[in-house]
Amino acid sequence: SSSVMLGIDRTKAARFSFLMVVPLILAKMAMDIYSGDVSGSGLGAGVLITGFLAAFVSGIIACAWMIRLVKRAKLKYFAFYCLAAGIAAILLTTF
């Protein structure tokens, strides 16, 4: 949203924001492998590879869908949704 407010094209801003998360995901995976969390899970390599591929494919589809949505939609409805979800989360955690 900051990029859009600064006048940067919505598509470029959305692509950049999705690309910024890639190093974080890779670092988390490396930390899990290094700490032994993955190897100590008792799951076989086939299950881990299948899970990785499913997450990768669904992530690509979700990113492509979100970029299309950002291109053509006004995000004010999404802002209202985020506001409602944030209020609901605060209320559910405090009571």
GROMACS elastic network, one bead per residue, 0.5 to 0.9 nm:
[ bonds ]
;  ai    aj funct       b0    kb
    1     4     6  0.51482   500
    1     5     6  0.61960   500
    1     6     6  0.86233   500
    1    10     6  0.87074   500
    1    13     6  0.80640   500
    1    14     6  0.89103   500
    2     5     6  0.50629   500
    2     6     6  0.62000   500
    2     7     6  0.88127   500
    2     8     6  0.88842   500
    2    13     6  0.87778   500
    3     6     6  0.50201   500
    3     7     6  0.64904   500
    3     8     6  0.53803   500
    3     9     6  0.78396   500
    3    10     6  0.77780   500
    3    12     6  0.88996   500
    3    13     6  0.58411   500
    3    14     6  0.88380   500
    4     7     6  0.51311   500
    4     8     6  0.51323   500
    4     9     6  0.64609   500
    4    10     6  0.59208   500
    4    13     6  0.68270   500
    5     8     6  0.74097   500
    7    10     6  0.85387   500
    8    11     6  0.85927   500
    8    12     6  0.71121   500
    8    13     6  0.64843   500
    9    12     6  0.53935   500
    9    13     6  0.61532   500
    9    14     6  0.86705   500
    9    71     6  0.89609   500
   10    13     6  0.50501   500
   10    14     6  0.60696   500
   10    15     6  0.85735   500
   10    67     6  0.84653   500
   10    70     6  0.65426   500
   10    71     6  0.61309   500
   11    14     6  0.51795   500
   11    15     6  0.61696   500
   11    16     6  0.85314   500
   11    67     6  0.63644   500
   11    68     6  0.80963   500
   11    70     6  0.69040   500
   11    71     6  0.58429   500
   12    15     6  0.51857   500
   12    16     6  0.60487   500
   12    17     6  0.85703   500
   13    16     6  0.51448   500
   13    17     6  0.61510   500
   13    18     6  0.87036   500
   14    17     6  0.51760   500
   14    18     6  0.62876   500
   14    19     6  0.86045   500
   14    63     6  0.88579   500
   14    66     6  0.80538   500
   14    67     6  0.59874   500
   14    70     6  0.71894   500
   14    71     6  0.87384   500
   15    18     6  0.52431   500
   15    19     6  0.61300   500
   15    20     6  0.86475   500
   15    63     6  0.83799   500
   15    67     6  0.70344   500
   16    19     6  0.50210   500
   16    20     6  0.61214   500
   17    20     6  0.51413   500
   17    21     6  0.69445   500
   18    21     6  0.56385   500
   18    22     6  0.72692   500
   18    63     6  0.71745   500
   19    22     6  0.55011   500
   19    23     6  0.80687   500
   20    23     6  0.66683   500
   20    24     6  0.76932   500
   21    24     6  0.52831   500
   21    25     6  0.63491   500
   21    26     6  0.87865   500
   22    25     6  0.51918   500
   22    26     6  0.61930   500
   22    27     6  0.85510   500
   23    26     6  0.50766   500
   23    27     6  0.59544   500
   23    28     6  0.85080   500
   24    27     6  0.50998   500
   24    28     6  0.61443   500
   24    29     6  0.86051   500
   25    28     6  0.51506   500
   25    29     6  0.62054   500
   25    30     6  0.86232   500
   26    29     6  0.50791   500
   26    30     6  0.61405   500
   26    31     6  0.85914   500
   27    30     6  0.50336   500
   27    31     6  0.61086   500
   27    32     6  0.86124   500
   28    31     6  0.50434   500
   28    32     6  0.61773   500
   28    33     6  0.86253   500
   29    32     6  0.51455   500
   29    33     6  0.61997   500
   29    34     6  0.85293   500
   29    38     6  0.87814   500
   30    33     6  0.51427   500
   30    34     6  0.59602   500
   30    35     6  0.84519   500
   31    34     6  0.50705   500
   31    35     6  0.59425   500
   31    36     6  0.84333   500
   31    37     6  0.85323   500
   32    35     6  0.52548   500
   32    36     6  0.61304   500
   32    37     6  0.51451   500
   32    38     6  0.59082   500
   32    39     6  0.87306   500
   33    36     6  0.52366   500
   33    37     6  0.62053   500
   33    38     6  0.54952   500
   33    39     6  0.69666   500
   34    37     6  0.77925   500
   34    38     6  0.85626   500
   35    38     6  0.80063   500
   35    39     6  0.88556   500
   36    39     6  0.52440   500
   36    40     6  0.58441   500
   36    41     6  0.85026   500
   37    40     6  0.53551   500
   37    41     6  0.63681   500
   38    41     6  0.54103   500
   38    42     6  0.82190   500
   38    43     6  0.81905   500
   38    48     6  0.86723   500
   39    42     6  0.68100   500
   39    43     6  0.76256   500
   39    44     6  0.86723   500
   40    43     6  0.79863   500
   41    44     6  0.86689   500
   43    46     6  0.81888   500
   43    47     6  0.63552   500
   43    48     6  0.68521   500
   44    47     6  0.54673   500
   44    48     6  0.64940   500
   44    49     6  0.87659   500
   45    48     6  0.50909   500
   45    49     6  0.60245   500
   45    50     6  0.84773   500
   46    49     6  0.51521   500
   46    50     6  0.60415   500
   46    51     6  0.84954   500
   47    50     6  0.51178   500
   47    51     6  0.60809   500
   47    52     6  0.85297   500
   48    51     6  0.50910   500
   48    52     6  0.60761   500
   48    53     6  0.86174   500
   49    52     6  0.50066   500
   49    53     6  0.61258   500
   49    54     6  0.85394   500
   50    53     6  0.51836   500
   50    54     6  0.61061   500
   50    55     6  0.85453   500
   51    54     6  0.51346   500
   51    55     6  0.60855   500
   51    56     6  0.84630   500
   52    55     6  0.51676   500
   52    56     6  0.60001   500
   52    57     6  0.86176   500
   53    57     6  0.60776   500
   53    58     6  0.84459   500
   54    57     6  0.53333   500
   54    58     6  0.60603   500
   54    59     6  0.83416   500
   55    58     6  0.52291   500
   55    59     6  0.58334   500
   55    60     6  0.85434   500
   56    59     6  0.50696   500
   56    60     6  0.62154   500
   56    61     6  0.86944   500
   57    60     6  0.51811   500
   57    61     6  0.62816   500
   57    62     6  0.86146   500
   58    61     6  0.50726   500
   58    62     6  0.60443   500
   58    63     6  0.85455   500
   59    62     6  0.50313   500
   59    63     6  0.60394   500
   59    64     6  0.85168   500
   60    63     6  0.51595   500
   60    64     6  0.61329   500
   60    65     6  0.85470   500
   61    64     6  0.51963   500
   61    65     6  0.61189   500
   61    66     6  0.86034   500
   62    65     6  0.50734   500
   62    66     6  0.60904   500
   62    67     6  0.85901   500
   63    66     6  0.50971   500
   63    67     6  0.61110   500
   63    68     6  0.86031   500
   64    67     6  0.51871   500
   64    68     6  0.62683   500
   64    69     6  0.86009   500
   65    68     6  0.51912   500
   65    69     6  0.61488   500
   65    70     6  0.86736   500
   66    70     6  0.60597   500
   66    71     6  0.85379   500
   67    70     6  0.50813   500
   67    71     6  0.61786   500
   67    72     6  0.88809   500
   68    71     6  0.51294   500
   68    72     6  0.65060   500
   68    73     6  0.83635   500
   69    72     6  0.55698   500
   69    73     6  0.55710   500
   69    74     6  0.85731   500
   69    75     6  0.88211   500
   70    73     6  0.55790   500
   70    74     6  0.73410   500
   70    75     6  0.72287   500
   71    74     6  0.84717   500
   73    76     6  0.87923   500
   73    77     6  0.89948   500
   74    77     6  0.70491   500
   74    78     6  0.80993   500
   75    78     6  0.50319   500
   75    79     6  0.61949   500
   75    80     6  0.87501   500
   76    80     6  0.63280   500
   76    81     6  0.86522   500
   77    80     6  0.50709   500
   77    81     6  0.62671   500
   77    82     6  0.86649   500
   78    82     6  0.61398   500
   78    83     6  0.85451   500
   79    82     6  0.50352   500
   79    83     6  0.61316   500
   79    84     6  0.86187   500
   80    83     6  0.50262   500
   80    84     6  0.61707   500
   80    85     6  0.85268   500
   81    84     6  0.51304   500
   81    85     6  0.60197   500
   81    86     6  0.84283   500
   82    85     6  0.50405   500
   82    86     6  0.59123   500
   82    87     6  0.84977   500
   83    86     6  0.51217   500
   83    87     6  0.61751   500
   83    88     6  0.85493   500
   84    87     6  0.51851   500
   84    88     6  0.60760   500
   84    89     6  0.85468   500
   85    88     6  0.50484   500
   85    89     6  0.60586   500
   85    90     6  0.86061   500
   86    89     6  0.50772   500
   86    90     6  0.62022   500
   86    91     6  0.85828   500
   87    90     6  0.51421   500
   87    91     6  0.61141   500
   87    92     6  0.85397   500
   88    91     6  0.50936   500
   88    92     6  0.59942   500
   88    93     6  0.85378   500
   89    92     6  0.51409   500
   89    93     6  0.61290   500
   89    94     6  0.85668   500
   90    93     6  0.53255   500
   90    94     6  0.61362   500
   90    95     6  0.86634   500
   91    94     6  0.53214   500
   91    95     6  0.61528   500
   92    95     6  0.57120   500
